[in-house]
């Protein structure tokens, strides 16, 4: 972009890379805040809310076509107050205006372009518009605001009512119970939406949706239903061999545009990859598939290589575009691959389907596979070990060439909730593979966040730039960070993580509780008051903050023997039961908590000198029904250790529903006590 043509607009000084991408647009953009909102009221102008994120391909297209255009900019500047919002910094604002657009048009996405009255109430909007469409819309809305304002006010009021009613659930006061039949109903409902041939949810585009795989894995464990495990295996295998996965560099793109996982929307997001590290690690425990282990190791390598900050936190995303072209960094010309891989070229072309099903457009290829290493090696009659060495050699050469290309843009925001998903992923990877560097990285990230983004009283900030925090945290940040600290405790036995999780939970209960509901508000009670408050309930590409918080309360109640936390968690789940049973595909993380209630759940307390060694051993098994507390010394901070430590002896205590079995000194005997 040639910035010399335009002076900077009002986005100077913002921390969001997305906002700064628009700093030199001729559109006089403002960030959301008092200056812009007061200007709208003072000048009696409607607001244009343009919401996106830095890795958004169509956001870039609309900027190039419309927001860089002088004529369009003059129309916008003259008739509107123009506000840019990074949806990743302000998910609360994004939700309100996205819901408005979805109520109006039955669809949504980014860029999100919404028109609002000067008081911020939305009255119309859409997503991407071509330049000619956008120009016509600007003219029409300006006319309507001057000549038919009452109609817009009426529509805005109706939209706000719709937004409020769509995401609030009152406390029922009922004490729900949960049975295996409820779990079966949720499972059956989820499976209605599954693609039984290609994996994932049926249709296109295909998103990874790790939370669905987590539910199916847990359901398989609790029920023994092989169909659930088969669907997970199918999905994870198809994804790992598809174009959505970066075959030579590791890491997943945000989604595939087709229904066969072939053509990715090439942006890579931290939140996807953190969760997928978790899912593949857990799935590996069930069948020890080499492909799943490869994905975990390669994805963590990618994250450490390309999304890690100097401070040890993780950046948000890599763009889909480079040199103004989507996917250019990742695709390959067949002749170039031959030149790079030399004598290995025939095998590599076959392995990555170059010139075959990997062919995309303009003679370019997306690297993908249609066989596991074992099947491919068997077909061409060479040992698997030899095949893997040839592929590793070729990948190194291809990566060396690719590293010299113009790289996709980096969104260097550090978002606490997304980092928490990565910490959880690393903890799950350590549990599965016992690779010390995984847990060391998780500790480093968690400790940095605790030191720099958490106040002494337990307040969390949403973003970090270096060691400086910005923006008050939302429930998503608290819930996912608490979850990650619980997981870190479960793999390290370091009490400080669990105690910090408990302190943060107390802050949530005090500052996010809502009168008349067991659920929590997405924004803290002392935050800026939007026209429609937000209660995040549905599980999507990231599990909903309320479902995560309900699980956190359940787990902390177990460790701290706290009936109030358990009752609160049970009430949250009970109030969601109708939605969960009837619309299970949108509530699958709630479904995971239902499984803990419908089937047996356990606490295993390990004390004694071998406790941490035995903790590693038990974590290598896939047993989601079991919470583990381990201590190699006397522990007075966590109630479950009370009167259970015996100097020089290692013991296992298995407890469920307030009852503990006879302690045993052998792990396998302890495991036999788990139904």
C-alpha positions as CSV (number, residue, x, y, z in Angstrom):
1,X,0.0,0.0,0.0
2,X,1.3,3.5,-0.9
3,X,0.7,5.4,2.3
4,X,2.1,8.6,0.8
5,X,-1.2,9.5,-0.9
6,X,-3.1,9.9,2.4
7,X,-2.6,11.2,5.8
8,X,-3.3,9.0,8.8
9,X,-6.8,8.9,10.1
10,X,-8.0,8.5,13.7
11,X,-6.6,4.9,14.1
12,X,-3.1,6.1,15.0
13,X,-2.0,4.7,18.3
14,X,-4.1,1.5,18.2
15,X,-2.6,-1.8,19.1
16,X,-4.6,-4.0,16.7
17,X,-2.8,-4.9,13.5
18,X,-6.2,-5.0,11.8
19,X,-7.0,-1.4,12.7
20,X,-3.5,-0.3,11.8
21,X,-3.9,-1.9,8.3
22,X,-6.5,0.8,7.7
23,X,-4.6,3.7,9.2
24,X,-3.9,5.4,5.8
25,X,-7.3,4.7,4.2
26,X,-8.9,7.9,2.9
27,X,-11.9,6.8,5.0
28,X,-11.7,8.7,8.3
29,X,-11.8,5.7,10.5
30,X,-12.2,5.9,14.2
31,X,-11.7,3.2,16.8
32,X,-14.7,2.3,19.0
33,X,-14.7,4.7,21.9
34,X,-16.0,8.0,23.3
35,X,-14.5,10.2,20.6
36,X,-16.3,8.4,17.8
37,X,-19.6,7.8,19.6
38,X,-19.8,11.4,20.9
39,X,-19.1,12.7,17.3
40,X,-22.1,10.6,16.0
41,X,-24.5,12.2,18.5
42,X,-23.0,15.7,18.2
43,X,-23.2,15.7,14.4
44,X,-26.4,13.6,14.3
45,X,-24.9,11.0,11.9
46,X,-25.5,7.3,11.6
47,X,-22.6,5.0,12.3
48,X,-20.9,2.6,10.0
49,X,-19.4,-0.3,12.0
50,X,-16.9,-2.2,9.9
51,X,-15.7,-5.3,11.8
52,X,-13.0,-7.8,10.8
53,X,-9.6,-9.2,11.7
54,X,-6.2,-9.0,10.2
55,X,-6.1,-12.5,8.6
56,X,-9.5,-12.0,6.9
57,X,-9.1,-12.4,3.1
58,X,-12.4,-10.7,2.1
59,X,-11.6,-7.8,4.6
60,X,-8.5,-7.1,2.5
61,X,-10.5,-7.3,-0.7
62,X,-13.1,-4.8,0.5
63,X,-10.4,-2.5,1.7
64,X,-8.7,-2.5,-1.7
65,X,-11.9,-2.1,-3.7
66,X,-13.8,0.4,-1.5
67,X,-12.0,1.8,1.5
68,X,-9.0,2.9,-0.6
69,X,-11.3,4.6,-3.1
70,X,-11.5,8.4,-2.8
71,X,-15.1,8.7,-4.0
72,X,-16.3,6.0,-1.7
73,X,-14.4,7.5,1.2
74,X,-16.0,10.9,0.6
75,X,-19.4,9.4,0.7
76,X,-18.6,7.6,3.9
77,X,-16.9,10.6,5.6
78,X,-19.6,13.1,4.6
79,X,-22.7,11.0,5.7
80,X,-21.4,8.7,8.5
81,X,-19.1,8.3,11.4
82,X,-16.9,5.4,10.4
83,X,-15.7,3.0,13.1
84,X,-13.3,0.1,12.6
85,X,-13.4,-2.8,15.1
86,X,-11.1,-5.8,15.5
87,X,-13.5,-8.6,16.3
88,X,-10.7,-10.4,18.1
89,X,-10.1,-7.5,20.5
90,X,-13.8,-6.8,21.0
91,X,-15.9,-9.9,20.6
92,X,-18.7,-8.3,22.6
93,X,-19.2,-5.6,20.0
94,X,-18.8,-8.1,17.2
95,X,-21.4,-10.4,18.7
96,X,-24.1,-7.6,19.0
97,X,-23.7,-6.4,15.4
98,X,-23.2,-9.9,14.0
99,X,-26.4,-11.1,15.6
100,X,-28.2,-8.1,14.2
101,X,-27.1,-8.9,10.7
102,X,-27.9,-12.6,11.1
103,X,-31.4,-11.7,12.3
104,X,-31.8,-9.5,9.2
105,X,-30.2,-11.7,6.5
106,X,-29.9,-15.2,8.0
107,X,-26.2,-15.2,7.3
108,X,-23.0,-13.6,8.7
109,X,-19.3,-13.5,8.3
110,X,-16.5,-11.0,8.0
111,X,-16.0,-8.3,7.0
112,X,-19.1,-7.3,8.9
113,X,-20.5,-4.0,7.8
114,X,-23.4,-2.8,10.0
115,X,-25.2,0.6,10.0
116,X,-26.3,2.0,13.4
117,X,-28.1,5.0,14.8
118,X,-26.0,7.6,16.6
119,X,-26.9,5.8,19.9
120,X,-25.2,2.6,18.4
121,X,-28.4,0.6,17.9
122,X,-28.0,-1.4,14.6
123,X,-30.6,-1.1,11.9
124,X,-29.2,-2.8,8.8
125,X,-26.0,-4.5,7.6
126,X,-24.3,-7.3,5.7
127,X,-20.9,-8.8,5.0
128,X,-18.7,-8.2,1.9
129,X,-20.0,-5.8,-0.7
130,X,-18.5,-5.1,-4.1
131,X,-17.6,-1.5,-4.8
132,X,-20.7,-0.7,-6.9
133,X,-23.0,-2.4,-4.3
134,X,-21.3,-0.5,-1.4
135,X,-21.6,2.8,-3.2
136,X,-25.3,2.3,-3.8
137,X,-25.9,1.1,-0.2
138,X,-24.2,4.2,1.2
139,X,-26.4,6.5,-0.9
140,X,-29.6,4.6,0.0
141,X,-28.9,4.5,3.7
142,X,-27.9,8.2,3.8
143,X,-31.3,9.0,2.1
144,X,-33.2,6.8,4.5
145,X,-31.6,8.4,7.5
146,X,-32.7,11.9,6.3
147,X,-36.1,11.1,5.0
148,X,-37.4,7.9,6.7
149,X,-35.6,7.9,10.0
150,X,-38.6,6.7,12.0
151,X,-38.6,3.5,10.1
152,X,-34.9,3.0,10.9
153,X,-35.5,3.7,14.6
154,X,-38.4,1.2,14.7
155,X,-36.2,-1.5,13.0
156,X,-33.3,-0.8,15.4
157,X,-35.6,-1.2,18.4
158,X,-36.9,-4.5,17.1
159,X,-33.4,-5.7,16.4
160,X,-32.2,-4.9,19.9
161,X,-35.2,-6.8,21.3
162,X,-34.3,-9.8,19.1
163,X,-30.7,-9.8,20.2
164,X,-31.5,-9.6,23.9
165,X,-34.1,-12.4,23.6
166,X,-31.8,-14.7,21.6
167,X,-29.1,-15.1,24.2
168,X,-30.4,-15.0,27.7
169,X,-31.7,-17.9,29.8
170,X,-33.3,-17.4,33.2
171,X,-32.5,-19.7,36.1
172,X,-35.2,-22.3,36.1
173,X,-34.9,-23.2,39.8
174,X,-35.3,-26.8,38.8
175,X,-32.9,-29.5,39.9
176,X,-32.3,-31.5,36.8
177,X,-30.9,-35.0,36.8
178,X,-28.9,-36.5,33.9
179,X,-29.0,-40.1,32.7
180,X,-27.3,-42.2,30.2
181,X,-30.4,-41.8,28.0
182,X,-29.7,-38.1,27.9
183,X,-26.1,-38.7,26.8
184,X,-27.4,-41.1,24.1
185,X,-29.9,-38.4,22.9
186,X,-27.1,-35.8,22.6
187,X,-24.8,-38.3,20.8
188,X,-27.5,-39.3,18.4
189,X,-28.3,-35.6,17.7
190,X,-24.7,-34.8,17.0
191,X,-24.2,-37.8,14.7
192,X,-27.1,-36.6,12.5
193,X,-24.9,-33.8,11.4
194,X,-21.7,-35.8,10.8
195,X,-20.3,-36.7,7.4
196,X,-19.8,-40.4,7.6
197,X,-17.6,-40.6,4.5
198,X,-15.4,-37.5,4.7
199,X,-15.5,-36.6,8.4
200,X,-16.5,-33.5,10.2
201,X,-19.9,-31.9,9.8
202,X,-21.7,-32.5,6.5
203,X,-21.5,-30.0,3.7
204,X,-19.1,-27.2,2.7
205,X,-17.3,-25.2,3.9
206,X,-15.8,-27.6,6.5
207,X,-14.5,-26.2,9.8
208,X,-12.5,-28.4,12.1
209,X,-14.8,-27.8,15.1
210,X,-12.6,-29.6,17.7
211,X,-15.3,-29.4,20.4
212,X,-17.4,-31.9,18.5
213,X,-14.5,-34.4,18.3
214,X,-13.8,-33.9,22.0
215,X,-17.5,-34.8,22.8
216,X,-17.4,-37.9,20.6
217,X,-14.1,-39.0,22.2
218,X,-15.5,-38.6,25.7
219,X,-18.8,-40.3,24.7
220,X,-16.8,-43.3,23.3
221,X,-14.9,-43.5,26.6
222,X,-18.0,-43.4,28.8
223,X,-20.4,-45.5,26.7
224,X,-18.0,-47.8,24.7
225,X,-19.8,-46.8,21.5
226,X,-17.4,-47.6,18.7
227,X,-19.3,-45.4,16.2
228,X,-18.2,-42.3,18.1
229,X,-14.5,-43.3,18.0
230,X,-14.8,-44.2,14.3
231,X,-16.2,-40.8,13.5
232,X,-13.3,-39.1,15.3
233,X,-10.7,-41.3,13.6
234,X,-12.3,-40.6,10.2
235,X,-12.4,-36.9,10.7
236,X,-8.9,-36.5,12.2
237,X,-7.4,-38.7,9.5
238,X,-9.1,-36.9,6.6
239,X,-8.1,-33.5,8.0
240,X,-4.5,-34.6,8.6
241,X,-4.1,-35.8,5.0
242,X,-6.1,-32.9,3.4
243,X,-5.0,-29.6,2.1
244,X,-6.4,-27.9,5.2
245,X,-3.3,-29.3,6.9
246,X,0.1,-27.8,6.0
247,X,1.8,-31.0,4.9
248,X,5.4,-29.7,5.0
249,X,5.2,-27.0,7.7
250,X,2.6,-28.3,10.2
251,X,-0.5,-26.5,11.4
252,X,-4.1,-26.2,10.2
253,X,-5.9,-23.6,8.2
254,X,-9.2,-22.1,9.5
255,X,-11.4,-24.2,7.2
256,X,-11.7,-25.9,3.8
257,X,-13.8,-24.3,1.2
258,X,-15.0,-27.7,-0.1
259,X,-16.4,-30.8,1.6
260,X,-13.3,-32.9,1.2
261,X,-10.8,-30.9,3.2
262,X,-8.8,-30.1,0.0
263,X,-8.8,-26.3,-0.6
264,X,-8.1,-24.3,2.6
265,X,-9.0,-20.8,3.4
266,X,-5.3,-20.4,4.0
267,X,-5.3,-18.3,7.2
268,X,-3.9,-20.1,10.2
269,X,-5.5,-19.3,13.6
270,X,-4.0,-20.0,17.0
271,X,-7.3,-21.0,18.5
272,X,-7.8,-23.8,16.0
273,X,-4.3,-25.2,16.3
274,X,-4.2,-25.1,20.1
275,X,-7.5,-27.1,20.3
276,X,-6.4,-29.5,17.6
277,X,-3.2,-30.3,19.4
278,X,-5.4,-31.4,22.3
279,X,-7.7,-33.5,20.2
280,X,-5.0,-35.3,18.2
281,X,-3.1,-36.0,21.5
282,X,-6.2,-37.5,23.1
283,X,-7.1,-39.5,20.0
284,X,-3.5,-40.8,19.8
285,X,-4.0,-42.4,23.3
286,X,-6.9,-44.5,22.0
287,X,-5.2,-46.2,19.0
288,X,-1.6,-44.9,18.9
289,X,-1.9,-43.8,15.2
290,X,1.5,-42.6,13.9
291,X,-0.3,-40.0,11.8
292,X,-1.9,-38.4,14.9
293,X,1.5,-38.2,16.7
294,X,3.0,-36.6,13.6
295,X,0.3,-33.9,13.5
296,X,0.9,-33.0,17.2
297,X,4.7,-32.7,16.9
298,X,4.6,-30.9,13.5
299,X,1.8,-28.4,14.7
300,X,3.7,-27.6,17.9
301,X,6.9,-27.0,15.8
302,X,4.9,-24.7,13.5
303,X,3.5,-22.7,16.5
304,X,6.9,-22.3,18.1
305,X,8.5,-21.4,14.8
306,X,6.0,-19.0,13.4
307,X,3.6,-17.8,16.1
308,X,5.7,-17.5,19.2
309,X,6.6,-14.1,20.7
310,X,10.0,-13.1,22.2
311,X,8.3,-13.3,25.6
312,X,7.1,-16.9,25.0
313,X,3.4,-16.1,24.4
314,X,1.7,-16.9,21.2
315,X,0.5,-14.6,18.4
316,X,-3.0,-14.8,17.0
317,X,-2.8,-15.6,13.3
318,X,-1.1,-15.8,9.9
319,X,-2.8,-14.2,7.0
320,X,-4.3,-16.1,4.1
321,X,-2.7,-13.8,1.6
322,X,0.8,-12.9,0.5
323,X,1.7,-10.5,-2.3
324,X,-2.0,-9.8,-2.5
325,X,-2.8,-13.4,-3.5
326,X,-4.6,-16.0,-1.3
327,X,-2.5,-19.1,-0.7
328,X,0.5,-18.0,-2.8
329,X,2.9,-18.9,0.0
330,X,1.7,-22.5,0.3
331,X,1.0,-23.8,-3.3
332,X,3.4,-25.5,-5.6
333,X,4.2,-25.8,-9.3
334,X,4.9,-29.4,-10.3
335,X,8.1,-28.6,-12.2
336,X,9.5,-26.7,-9.3
337,X,8.8,-29.6,-6.9
338,X,10.7,-31.9,-9.3
339,X,13.7,-29.5,-9.4
340,X,13.8,-29.2,-5.6
341,X,13.4,-32.9,-4.7
342,X,15.6,-34.4,-7.4
343,X,15.7,-38.2,-7.5
344,X,12.9,-38.3,-4.9
345,X,10.5,-36.4,-7.2
346,X,8.5,-39.3,-8.6
347,X,7.7,-40.6,-5.1
348,X,7.0,-37.1,-3.7
349,X,4.6,-36.3,-6.6
350,X,2.7,-39.5,-5.8
351,X,2.8,-39.0,-2.0
352,X,1.5,-35.4,-2.2
353,X,-0.9,-36.1,-5.1
354,X,0.9,-33.4,-7.2
355,X,-0.7,-33.2,-10.7
356,X,-3.4,-35.5,-9.5
357,X,-6.0,-34.7,-6.8
358,X,-3.7,-32.0,-5.5
359,X,-4.1,-29.9,-8.6
360,X,-5.9,-26.6,-7.8
361,X,-5.9,-23.8,-10.3
362,X,-3.4,-22.0,-12.6
363,X,-1.2,-25.0,-12.7
364,X,-0.6,-24.9,-8.9
365,X,-0.9,-27.7,-6.5
366,X,-2.1,-27.9,-2.9
367,X,-0.1,-30.6,-1.1
368,X,-2.3,-33.3,0.2
369,X,-2.4,-37.1,0.7
370,X,-4.8,-40.0,0.2
371,X,-3.0,-42.7,2.1
372,X,-1.3,-43.1,5.5
373,X,2.4,-43.7,5.5
374,X,1.8,-47.4,6.3
375,X,-0.6,-47.8,3.3
376,X,1.6,-45.8,0.9
377,X,4.8,-47.8,1.9
378,X,2.9,-51.1,1.5
379,X,1.7,-50.1,-2.0
380,X,5.1,-49.1,-3.3
381,X,6.8,-52.0,-1.4
382,X,9.3,-50.1,0.7
383,X,9.7,-50.1,4.6
384,X,7.7,-47.3,6.4
385,X,10.9,-46.1,8.0
386,X,12.5,-45.6,4.5
387,X,9.5,-43.8,3.2
388,X,9.4,-41.4,6.2
389,X,13.1,-40.6,5.7
390,X,12.5,-39.7,2.0
391,X,9.6,-37.5,2.9
392,X,11.5,-35.8,5.7
393,X,14.3,-35.1,3.3
394,X,12.0,-33.7,0.7
395,X,10.1,-31.6,3.2
396,X,13.3,-30.0,4.5
397,X,14.2,-29.0,0.9
398,X,10.7,-27.7,0.2
399,X,10.6,-25.7,3.5
400,X,13.9,-24.1,2.7
401,X,12.6,-22.9,-0.6
402,X,9.2,-21.8,0.9
403,X,11.0,-19.9,3.7
404,X,12.4,-17.5,1.0
405,X,9.0,-16.5,-0.3
406,X,7.2,-13.4,0.8
407,X,5.5,-14.5,4.0
408,X,1.8,-14.0,4.9
409,X,1.0,-11.2,7.2
410,X,1.3,-11.9,10.9
411,X,-1.3,-10.7,13.5
412,X,0.9,-10.2,16.5
413,X,-1.8,-9.6,19.0
414,X,-1.4,-11.8,22.1
415,X,-5.0,-12.9,23.1
416,X,-5.2,-14.4,26.6
417,X,-8.0,-16.8,25.8
418,X,-6.3,-18.2,22.7
419,X,-3.1,-18.6,24.5
420,X,-5.0,-20.5,27.1
421,X,-6.2,-22.9,24.4
422,X,-2.6,-23.4,23.4
423,X,-1.5,-24.0,27.0
424,X,-4.2,-26.6,27.3
425,X,-3.1,-28.2,24.0
426,X,0.5,-28.4,25.2
427,X,-0.6,-29.9,28.5
428,X,-2.6,-32.6,26.7
429,X,0.4,-33.2,24.4
430,X,2.7,-33.6,27.4
431,X,0.2,-36.0,29.0
432,X,0.1,-38.1,25.8
433,X,3.8,-38.1,24.9
434,X,5.7,-37.1,28.0
435,X,7.9,-34.7,26.0
436,X,9.2,-32.3,28.6
437,X,9.6,-29.4,26.2
438,X,5.8,-29.4,25.7
439,X,5.0,-28.8,29.4
440,X,8.0,-26.4,29.7
441,X,6.5,-24.2,27.0
442,X,3.0,-24.4,28.6
443,X,4.5,-23.3,32.0
444,X,6.4,-20.5,30.4
445,X,3.3,-19.1,28.7
446,X,1.1,-19.5,31.7
447,X,3.6,-17.9,34.1
448,X,4.1,-14.9,31.8
449,X,0.4,-14.3,31.6
450,X,0.0,-14.6,35.4
451,X,2.8,-12.1,35.9
452,X,1.7,-9.6,33.2
453,X,-2.0,-10.0,32.4
454,X,-3.5,-10.9,35.8
455,X,-3.9,-8.4,38.6
456,X,-3.3,-9.3,42.3
457,X,-7.1,-9.4,42.9
458,X,-7.7,-11.7,40.0
459,X,-8.7,-9.4,37.1
460,X,-7.5,-10.6,33.7
461,X,-6.8,-8.4,30.6
462,X,-7.6,-9.7,27.1
463,X,-4.5,-8.8,25.2
464,X,-0.8,-8.3,25.7
465,X,1.7,-6.4,23.6
466,X,5.1,-7.4,25.0
467,X,4.5,-7.3,28.7
468,X,1.9,-4.5,28.6
469,X,-1.8,-5.5,29.0
470,X,-4.6,-3.9,27.1
471,X,-8.4,-4.2,27.2
472,X,-10.3,-5.7,30.1
473,X,-10.8,-9.4,29.8
474,X,-14.1,-11.1,28.8
475,X,-15.6,-14.2,30.3
476,X,-13.9,-16.2,27.5
477,X,-10.5,-15.1,28.8
478,X,-11.2,-16.1,32.3
479,X,-12.9,-19.4,31.5
480,X,-10.3,-20.7,29.1
481,X,-7.4,-19.5,31.2
482,X,-8.9,-21.1,34.3
483,X,-9.3,-24.3,32.3
484,X,-5.7,-24.2,31.1
485,X,-4.5,-23.7,34.7
486,X,-6.5,-26.7,35.9
487,X,-5.0,-28.8,33.1
488,X,-1.5,-27.6,33.9
489,X,-2.1,-28.7,37.5
490,X,-3.3,-32.1,36.4
491,X,-0.1,-32.8,34.5
492,X,2.5,-31.0,36.7
493,X,1.0,-31.4,40.3
494,X,2.0,-27.8,40.9
495,X,-0.6,-26.5,43.4
496,X,0.0,-22.8,42.4
497,X,-1.8,-23.3,39.1
498,X,-4.9,-24.8,40.8
499,X,-4.9,-22.1,43.5
500,X,-4.7,-19.4,40.8
501,X,-7.6,-21.0,39.0
502,X,-9.6,-20.9,42.2
503,X,-8.8,-17.2,42.8
504,X,-9.8,-16.3,39.2
505,X,-13.0,-18.3,39.6
506,X,-13.9,-16.2,42.6
507,X,-13.4,-13.1,40.6
508,X,-15.7,-14.4,37.9
509,X,-18.4,-15.2,40.4
510,X,-18.1,-11.7,41.9
511,X,-17.9,-9.7,38.7
512,X,-19.7,-11.6,35.9
513,X,-22.8,-13.0,37.8
514,X,-26.2,-12.0,36.4
515,X,-29.3,-11.4,38.5
516,X,-32.0,-14.0,37.7
517,X,-29.6,-16.4,36.0
518,X,-27.0,-19.1,37.0
519,X,-25.1,-18.2,33.8
520,X,-22.4,-15.5,33.5
521,X,-22.4,-12.4,31.4
522,X,-19.7,-12.2,28.7
523,X,-18.6,-8.8,29.9
524,X,-17.8,-7.9,33.5
525,X,-20.5,-6.0,35.4
526,X,-18.5,-2.7,35.5
527,X,-17.7,-2.7,31.8
528,X,-19.1,-0.4,29.1
529,X,-22.8,-1.0,28.7
530,X,-23.7,-2.1,25.2
531,X,-27.3,-1.8,23.9
532,X,-27.7,-5.6,24.1
533,X,-25.8,-7.5,26.7
534,X,-24.2,-10.8,25.7
535,X,-24.4,-14.2,27.3
536,X,-22.3,-16.7,25.3
537,X,-24.0,-20.1,25.3
538,X,-23.4,-21.9,22.1
539,X,-20.2,-23.9,21.3
540,X,-18.7,-23.1,18.0
541,X,-15.1,-23.0,16.7
542,X,-14.3,-22.1,20.3
543,X,-16.3,-23.7,23.1
544,X,-18.7,-21.2,24.8
545,X,-17.3,-19.4,27.8
546,X,-20.3,-20.4,29.9
547,X,-19.9,-24.1,29.1
548,X,-16.2,-23.9,29.9
549,X,-17.0,-22.1,33.1
550,X,-19.6,-24.7,34.1
551,X,-16.9,-27.4,33.7
552,X,-14.4,-25.4,35.6
553,X,-16.8,-25.1,38.6
554,X,-17.4,-28.8,38.5
555,X,-13.7,-29.6,38.5
556,X,-12.8,-27.1,41.2
557,X,-15.6,-28.3,43.3
558,X,-14.0,-31.7,43.2
559,X,-10.6,-30.5,44.2
560,X,-11.7,-28.1,46.9
561,X,-14.6,-30.2,48.1
562,X,-16.9,-27.2,47.6
563,X,-20.6,-28.0,47.3
564,X,-21.6,-24.5,46.3
565,X,-19.4,-24.6,43.2
566,X,-20.8,-28.0,42.3
567,X,-24.4,-26.8,42.8
568,X,-23.7,-23.7,40.6
569,X,-22.2,-25.9,37.9
570,X,-25.2,-28.3,38.1
571,X,-27.7,-25.4,37.8
572,X,-25.9,-24.0,34.8
573,X,-26.1,-27.4,33.0
574,X,-29.7,-27.9,34.1
575,X,-30.8,-24.6,32.7
576,X,-29.2,-25.5,29.4
577,X,-30.6,-29.0,29.3
578,X,-33.5,-28.3,26.9
579,X,-31.2,-26.6,24.3
580,X,-28.6,-29.2,24.8
581,X,-30.9,-32.2,24.1
582,X,-32.7,-30.5,21.2
583,X,-29.8,-28.7,19.5
584,X,-26.8,-30.8,20.5
585,X,-24.5,-29.9,17.7
586,X,-24.4,-26.3,18.9
587,X,-23.9,-27.3,22.6
588,X,-21.4,-30.2,22.4
589,X,-19.1,-28.8,25.1
590,X,-22.1,-28.7,27.4
591,X,-22.5,-32.3,26.3
592,X,-19.1,-33.2,27.6
593,X,-20.1,-31.9,31.1
594,X,-23.4,-33.8,30.8
595,X,-21.4,-37.0,30.4
596,X,-19.6,-36.3,33.7
597,X,-23.0,-36.1,35.3
598,X,-24.7,-39.0,33.5
599,X,-21.9,-41.5,34.0
600,X,-19.5,-42.0,36.9
601,X,-16.8,-39.4,37.4
602,X,-13.8,-39.9,39.7
603,X,-11.1,-38.2,41.7
604,X,-7.8,-40.0,42.0
605,X,-5.6,-38.7,44.7
606,X,-1.9,-39.8,44.6
607,X,0.4,-39.1,47.5
608,X,3.9,-40.1,48.3
609,X,7.4,-39.9,46.8
610,X,6.4,-41.6,43.5
611,X,3.3,-39.5,43.1
612,X,4.6,-37.3,40.2
613,X,6.0,-40.4,38.4
614,X,2.7,-42.1,38.7
615,X,0.9,-39.0,37.6
616,X,2.8,-39.2,34.2
617,X,1.8,-42.8,33.9
618,X,-1.9,-42.3,34.5
619,X,-2.0,-39.3,32.2
620,X,-0.8,-41.5,29.4
621,X,-4.2,-43.3,29.5
622,X,-7.3,-41.8,27.9
623,X,-9.7,-41.6,31.0
624,X,-11.7,-38.4,30.8
625,X,-13.8,-39.5,33.7
626,X,-10.9,-39.1,36.2
627,X,-9.6,-35.9,37.8
628,X,-6.1,-36.5,39.2
629,X,-4.5,-34.7,42.2
630,X,-0.9,-35.7,43.0
631,X,1.6,-34.6,45.6
632,X,5.0,-36.0,46.5
633,X,5.0,-34.1,49.8
634,X,2.4,-33.1,52.4
635,X,0.0,-30.6,50.9
636,X,-2.3,-28.4,53.1
637,X,-3.4,-26.0,50.3
638,X,-5.8,-28.4,48.6
639,X,-8.5,-30.2,50.7
640,X,-8.4,-33.6,48.9
641,X,-4.9,-34.2,50.3
642,X,-6.1,-33.8,53.9
643,X,-4.9,-36.7,56.1
644,X,-3.8,-38.7,53.1
645,X,-0.1,-38.2,53.1
646,X,2.1,-41.0,54.6
647,X,5.8,-40.3,54.8
648,X,7.8,-42.6,52.4
649,X,4.7,-44.4,51.0
650,X,2.9,-43.9,47.7
651,X,-0.9,-44.4,47.9
652,X,-3.8,-44.1,45.5
653,X,-7.3,-43.0,46.7
654,X,-10.1,-43.3,44.2
655,X,-13.2,-41.4,45.1
656,X,-16.6,-40.8,43.5
657,X,-19.8,-39.1,44.6
658,X,-18.4,-38.3,48.0
659,X,-17.3,-41.9,48.7
660,X,-13.7,-43.1,48.6
661,X,-12.6,-46.7,48.0
662,X,-10.0,-48.4,50.1
663,X,-6.5,-46.9,49.3
664,X,-4.2,-49.0,47.3
665,X,-0.4,-48.8,46.6
666,X,-0.6,-50.1,43.1
667,X,-1.8,-47.9,40.1
668,X,-3.3,-50.8,38.3
669,X,-5.3,-51.8,41.3
670,X,-6.5,-48.1,41.5
671,X,-7.5,-48.2,37.9
672,X,-9.6,-51.4,38.5
673,X,-11.7,-49.3,41.0
674,X,-12.8,-47.1,38.1
675,X,-16.0,-48.5,36.5
